[in-house]
Amino acid sequence: MTPNLKVLIGDDQIAKPDSPSRLNFEEDYGQLPVSFDHETDPQRVIKRANEEQYDAIVTDHDYKQDITGLDVLGAVNGLARVLVFHTGTETVQNQGFERGADYCIPKGLPPEDFYEILTGRSENFKDQGKLLSV
């Protein structure tokens, strides 16, 4: 299947090439018509988003560094058609929407739901103040 979307994933676990999280990600989403680029460092996510054209940018919240996914969202807002924020708490979700996220999602979405979000066609996971789960 030829990729029709180019997506940047910023996540300190998923982006590590041989990590269990990365292997699970590839198993779950590897069949989607998407070309994924991965970065573990939030500064690299910001740099790459400014240097390359992406249809969607997905960032985790907790990078275990001084900079968070909220900082990444603020820095890349407007650089992709769709901004997606991975988070598990309602408070942080609301801050994600305030920083420009189009969607705030939990990890582990079914592939078809994740794809609909990446294309910007999903109406799910757009409600501020209500963290939706799988």
C-alpha positions in Angstrom: 0.0 0.0 0.0 1.5 3.3 -1.0 1.6 5.9 1.8 -0.7 8.8 1.3 0.1 10.7 4.5 3.4 11.7 6.0 3.3 11.8 9.8 5.8 12.8 12.5 5.6 10.9 15.8 7.3 12.5 18.8 7.4 10.0 21.6 10.4 8.9 23.8 9.2 5.3 23.9 7.6 4.7 20.4 10.5 6.3 18.6 13.2 4.0 20.0 13.8 1.5 17.2 13.8 -1.7 19.1 11.6 -0.8 22.1 8.5 -2.9 22.8 6.4 0.2 22.3 7.9 0.8 18.8 7.3 -2.9 17.9 3.7 -2.7 19.1 3.2 0.6 17.2 4.5 -1.0 14.0 2.4 -4.1 14.5 -0.7 -2.1 15.1 -0.3 0.7 12.5 2.3 -0.6 10.0 -0.4 -1.5 7.5 -1.8 2.0 7.3 -1.1 4.0 4.2 1.1 6.3 6.2 4.8 7.1 6.2 5.9 7.6 9.8 9.0 9.5 10.9 9.9 9.0 14.6 11.8 11.3 17.1 12.5 10.6 20.8 13.6 14.1 21.6 11.1 17.0 21.7 13.7 19.5 20.4 14.2 17.2 17.4 10.5 17.0 16.8 10.3 20.8 16.7 13.3 21.0 14.4 12.1 18.3 12.0 8.6 19.8 11.9 10.2 23.1 10.8 12.4 21.5 8.2 10.0 19.0 6.6 6.4 19.0 5.4 4.0 16.8 7.4 0.3 16.0 7.1 0.1 15.4 10.8 2.3 15.7 13.9 1.6 13.4 16.9 3.3 14.2 20.2 3.4 12.5 23.5 3.1 14.6 26.6 5.8 13.2 28.9 9.3 13.2 27.4 11.0 12.9 30.9 12.7 16.2 30.1 12.2 19.9 30.9 10.3 20.3 27.7 6.9 18.6 27.4 4.5 17.8 24.6 2.6 21.0 25.5 5.8 22.9 24.6 6.0 20.9 21.3 2.4 21.7 20.4 3.0 25.4 21.0 6.1 25.3 18.8 4.7 23.3 15.9 1.2 24.8 15.8 0.4 25.7 12.2 3.1 23.5 10.7 0.8 20.5 9.9 -2.8 20.1 8.9 -3.5 18.0 12.0 -1.9 18.1 15.5 -2.5 15.2 17.7 -1.7 15.0 21.4 -1.2 11.7 23.4 -2.2 12.2 27.0 -3.9 10.3 29.8 -5.3 13.2 31.9 -8.1 15.6 31.4 -6.2 18.6 32.8 -3.3 18.1 30.4 -5.8 17.4 27.6 -7.4 20.7 28.0 -4.0 22.4 27.9 -3.3 20.5 24.7 -6.4 21.9 23.0 -5.4 25.4 24.3 -1.9 24.9 22.6 -3.5 24.0 19.3 -4.1 20.3 19.3 -6.9 19.2 16.9 -7.2 15.8 18.8 -6.2 14.6 22.2 -6.1 10.8 22.3 -5.1 7.9 24.5 -2.5 5.5 23.2 -3.6 2.2 21.7 -6.4 3.3 19.4 -7.6 0.8 16.8 -5.8 1.4 13.5 -8.9 2.6 11.6 -9.6 5.2 14.4 -6.0 6.4 14.4 -6.0 6.8 10.6 -9.3 8.8 10.7 -7.7 11.1 13.2 -4.5 11.5 11.2 -6.6 12.5 8.1 -8.5 15.0 10.2 -11.8 13.3 9.4 -12.7 12.0 12.8 -15.2 13.7 15.0 -14.1 11.6 18.0 -11.4 12.8 20.5 -12.1 16.5 19.8 -14.2 17.3 22.9 -12.4 19.6 25.2 -12.8 18.7 28.9 -13.7 15.0 28.3 -10.9 12.5 27.8 -12.3 9.8 25.6 -10.9 6.3 25.9 -10.8 3.2 23.7 
